[in-house]
Amino acid sequence: MAYEGYMLILFGVVIVIQQGIIYLMYVRIRQLLGELGTIHGRMRMTDTELENLITRVEEFKRGKL
């Protein structure tokens, strides 16, 4: 009977450790999603800005700049 008691305690500790790891992963995922939102905000371009960039790159490739 004592062997089963030790196994029960061991598995209980393992479950608690796993829950801690899952919580840490959850927190890290939330941090990464927040960073993704800020990066997305910096990368927004309008259609006219994109068209201007394309034309400037094409002019640079042709050597007209």
C-alpha positions as CSV (number, residue, x, y, z in Angstrom):
1,M,0.0,0.0,0.0
2,A,2.9,2.4,0.7
3,Y,4.2,2.0,-2.8
4,E,0.9,3.2,-4.3
5,G,0.9,6.2,-2.0
6,Y,4.4,7.2,-3.1
7,M,3.3,6.8,-6.8
8,L,0.2,9.0,-6.1
9,I,2.3,11.7,-4.6
10,L,4.9,11.5,-7.4
11,F,2.2,11.8,-10.1
12,G,0.5,14.6,-8.2
13,V,3.8,16.5,-8.2
14,V,4.3,15.8,-11.9
15,I,0.9,17.2,-12.7
16,V,1.5,20.4,-10.7
17,I,4.8,20.9,-12.6
18,Q,3.1,20.3,-15.9
19,Q,0.5,22.9,-15.0
20,G,3.2,25.4,-14.2
21,I,4.9,24.8,-17.6
22,I,1.6,25.2,-19.4
23,Y,1.0,28.5,-17.6
24,L,4.4,29.8,-18.6
25,M,3.8,28.8,-22.2
26,Y,0.4,30.7,-22.1
27,V,2.1,33.8,-20.8
28,R,4.8,33.7,-23.4
29,I,2.2,33.2,-26.2
30,R,0.4,36.3,-25.0
31,Q,3.6,38.3,-25.0
32,L,4.4,37.2,-28.6
33,L,0.9,38.0,-29.7
34,G,1.3,41.5,-28.3
35,E,4.6,42.0,-30.0
36,L,3.0,40.8,-33.3
37,G,0.4,43.5,-32.9
38,T,3.0,46.2,-32.5
39,I,5.0,44.9,-35.5
40,H,1.8,44.8,-37.6
41,G,1.1,48.4,-36.7
42,R,4.6,49.4,-37.9
43,M,4.3,47.6,-41.2
44,R,1.0,49.1,-42.4
45,M,1.4,50.7,-45.8
46,T,-1.2,52.4,-47.9
47,D,-1.8,51.6,-51.5
48,T,-0.2,54.8,-52.7
49,E,2.9,54.3,-50.6
50,L,3.3,50.8,-52.0
51,E,2.8,52.0,-55.6
52,N,5.4,54.8,-55.0
53,L,7.9,52.3,-53.6
54,I,7.3,49.9,-56.6
55,T,7.9,52.7,-59.1
56,R,11.0,53.9,-57.3
57,V,12.5,50.4,-57.3
58,E,11.7,50.0,-61.0
59,E,13.3,53.3,-61.8
60,F,16.4,52.4,-59.7
61,K,16.7,49.1,-61.6
62,R,16.5,51.0,-64.9
63,G,19.2,53.4,-63.7
64,K,17.0,56.6,-64.1
65,L,17.3,57.7,-60.5
